[in-house]
Amino acid sequence: MLSYLRIKDFGIFAGVQLELGGGLSVFTGETGAGKSMIVDAVMACLGQRTSRDLIRTGAEKASLELLAYRPQLPEDHTVDHPLKQVLGDDLEIVFQKDISPDRSYIRVNGRLVTSSMAQEIAAHLVDIHGQQEQHSLAKPQNYLSILDSLGKERIGPAKDAYYKCHLRDSQYSARLGNSAR
């Protein structure tokens, strides 16, 4: 969950600080009010490529900071996983992005990370839905996990039973195939 955003010299913003409440955050306003720019700042912190044209006119660089609560990482993210190494046991995550005319840097909890690492962490934090964009909902690889999460208590046991039956069937088919030879 995102809780705080600071924007400095990014797009139309000289300096903005936003406290975000728990749960769903919705931005509304007139055209040109800066809604998309706020979303762009969040996405930049979370590893999205950012145009250097977004540095505010007259500024040397743009600086963004985003504070989020630690996501639940999938069980397959062991202690050796790079995300675990970056996040450690901290409950809060601080993303910082500096955008200069020459380069951009992303830090997570003070450590430099690649854009892909920031994006992997972001996948567990936020989903942006706009008028024309439904990022994770439009990705077929997310369909099964979205459906499974809707009825975890009821679907889990049925899914386990299915996998056991499938395993038995596969073993039986393998034995039949071997005995036919």
Secondary structure, DSSP 8 states (H G I E B T S, - for coil): -EEEEEEEEETTEEEEEEE--SS-------TTSSHHHHHHHHHHHTT----GGGB-TT-S-EEEEEEEE-----TT--TTSHHHHHHTT-SEEEEEEEE-SS-EEEEETTEEE-HHHHHHHHTTT---B-SS-BTGGG-GGGHHHHHHHHTHHHHHHHHHHHHHHHHHHHHHHHHHHHHT-
